[in-house]
Amino acid sequence: MKILVDADGCPVKGIISKVAKEYGIELVIVKSICHEVQDDYAKVITVDAGRDMADIVLINHTVKGDIVVTQDYGVAALALGKGSMAINQQGWLYTNENIDGLLMKRHINQEIRRKHKKYTKIPKRTKEDDKRFEEQFRQLIISKL
């Protein structure tokens, strides 16, 4: 088992690295060349800035039993298809039971944004969000050990 992180725009990389180090689990961070990531524990893979490049490399490095951290429903769906677990930066799990609905919701929201050019504001991340993610992330790791 290893942990793979879709690092572009991921606000919990530090928490993930800390927890991975505590449990001695291999950590792979995949990021585009446009983002700067420094980590003394993780293997950091840098890819070109093209659309979905980091996602493709991350999934190509994923095998059954891995844990993928991503906010991208498409990446989560591919990880689940490979027999991996996927968790969102808010701490909720993607499952075979909820991924189809999430993908449909994403599609509908994309259509609405495209037609109406409306964008919602994302609320600012709080310390409670980080705490919730860390608790859920630890529970996921413990369940896999």
C-alpha positions as CSV (number, residue, x, y, z in Angstrom):
1,M,0.0,0.0,0.0
2,K,1.1,3.5,-0.8
3,I,-0.5,6.9,-0.6
4,L,-0.8,9.0,-3.8
5,V,-1.7,12.7,-3.7
6,D,-3.2,14.7,-6.5
7,A,-1.2,17.7,-5.2
8,D,-2.4,20.5,-7.5
9,G,-4.6,22.6,-5.3
10,C,-4.5,20.1,-2.4
11,P,-4.5,22.0,1.0
12,V,-3.7,19.0,3.2
13,K,-0.3,17.8,1.8
14,G,1.4,18.6,5.1
15,I,-1.1,16.5,7.1
16,I,-0.8,13.6,4.6
17,S,3.0,13.6,4.8
18,K,2.9,13.7,8.6
19,V,0.5,10.8,8.9
20,A,2.3,8.8,6.1
21,K,5.6,9.2,7.9
22,E,4.1,8.2,11.3
23,Y,2.8,4.9,9.8
24,G,5.8,4.4,7.6
25,I,3.7,4.3,4.4
26,E,5.2,5.2,1.0
27,L,4.0,8.6,-0.2
28,V,3.9,9.8,-3.8
29,I,3.0,13.4,-4.6
30,V,2.1,14.1,-8.2
31,K,2.1,17.8,-9.3
32,S,2.3,19.9,-12.4
33,I,5.3,22.0,-13.1
34,C,3.2,25.1,-12.3
35,H,3.1,24.2,-8.6
36,E,5.9,24.2,-6.0
37,V,6.0,21.3,-3.5
38,Q,8.7,20.5,-1.1
39,D,8.6,17.4,1.1
40,D,11.4,15.6,2.8
41,Y,9.5,12.3,3.1
42,A,7.5,11.9,-0.2
43,K,8.6,11.0,-3.7
44,V,7.5,14.1,-5.7
45,I,6.7,13.5,-9.4
46,T,6.5,16.7,-11.5
47,V,4.7,16.6,-14.8
48,D,4.0,19.0,-17.7
49,A,1.3,21.6,-17.3
50,G,-1.1,20.0,-19.8
51,R,-4.7,19.3,-18.9
52,D,-5.0,16.2,-16.7
53,M,-1.3,15.4,-17.0
54,A,-0.9,15.0,-13.2
55,D,-4.1,12.9,-13.1
56,I,-2.9,10.5,-15.7
57,V,0.5,10.0,-14.1
58,L,-1.1,9.5,-10.7
59,I,-3.5,6.9,-12.0
60,N,-0.7,5.1,-13.9
61,H,1.2,4.8,-10.5
62,T,-1.9,3.5,-8.7
63,V,-2.4,-0.2,-7.9
64,K,-4.9,-2.2,-6.0
65,G,-4.9,-1.4,-2.3
66,D,-3.4,2.1,-2.6
67,I,-5.0,5.2,-1.1
68,V,-5.5,8.2,-3.4
69,V,-6.2,11.7,-2.1
70,T,-7.9,13.9,-4.7
71,Q,-10.7,16.4,-5.1
72,D,-11.3,15.3,-8.7
73,Y,-14.2,12.9,-9.0
74,G,-12.8,11.5,-12.3
75,V,-9.5,10.6,-10.6
76,A,-11.4,9.0,-7.7
77,A,-13.5,7.0,-10.1
78,L,-10.4,5.7,-11.9
79,A,-8.8,4.9,-8.6
80,L,-11.9,2.9,-7.4
81,G,-11.8,1.1,-10.7
82,K,-8.3,-0.1,-9.9
83,G,-9.3,-1.4,-6.5
84,S,-7.9,1.5,-4.6
85,M,-9.5,3.7,-1.9
86,A,-10.0,7.4,-2.6
87,I,-10.6,10.2,-0.1
88,N,-11.4,13.9,-0.6
89,Q,-9.5,16.7,1.0
90,Q,-12.5,17.3,3.2
91,G,-12.2,13.8,4.6
92,W,-15.0,12.0,3.0
93,L,-14.5,8.7,1.1
94,Y,-15.4,8.1,-2.5
95,T,-17.1,4.7,-2.8
96,N,-18.5,2.5,-5.5
97,E,-21.9,3.5,-4.1
98,N,-21.5,7.3,-4.3
99,I,-19.1,7.9,-7.3
100,D,-21.8,7.7,-10.1
101,G,-23.9,10.3,-8.4
102,L,-20.9,12.6,-7.8
103,L,-19.9,12.3,-11.5
104,M,-23.4,13.2,-12.6
105,K,-23.5,16.1,-10.2
106,R,-20.2,17.3,-11.6
107,H,-21.5,17.1,-15.2
108,I,-24.7,19.0,-14.4
109,N,-22.8,21.7,-12.6
110,Q,-20.4,22.0,-15.5
111,E,-23.3,22.5,-17.9
112,I,-24.9,25.1,-15.6
113,R,-21.6,27.0,-15.4
114,R,-21.0,26.8,-19.1
115,K,-24.5,28.0,-20.0
116,H,-24.9,30.7,-17.4
117,K,-21.3,31.6,-16.7
118,K,-22.0,31.4,-13.0
119,Y,-19.4,30.3,-10.5
120,T,-19.8,29.7,-6.8
121,K,-17.4,30.8,-4.2
122,I,-15.6,28.1,-2.3
123,P,-15.6,28.7,1.4
124,K,-12.3,29.4,3.1
125,R,-10.7,26.3,4.7
126,T,-10.8,26.1,8.5
127,K,-8.8,24.4,11.1
128,E,-11.8,22.2,11.8
129,D,-11.7,21.1,8.1
130,D,-8.1,20.0,8.6
131,K,-8.9,18.2,11.8
132,R,-11.8,16.4,10.2
133,F,-9.6,15.3,7.2
134,E,-6.8,14.1,9.5
135,E,-9.2,12.0,11.6
136,Q,-10.9,10.4,8.5
137,F,-7.5,9.9,6.8
138,R,-6.1,8.1,9.9
139,Q,-9.2,5.9,10.2
140,L,-8.8,4.9,6.5
141,I,-5.2,4.0,7.0
142,I,-5.9,2.0,10.2
143,S,-8.6,0.1,8.4
144,K,-6.1,-0.9,5.6
145,L,-3.3,-2.0,8.0
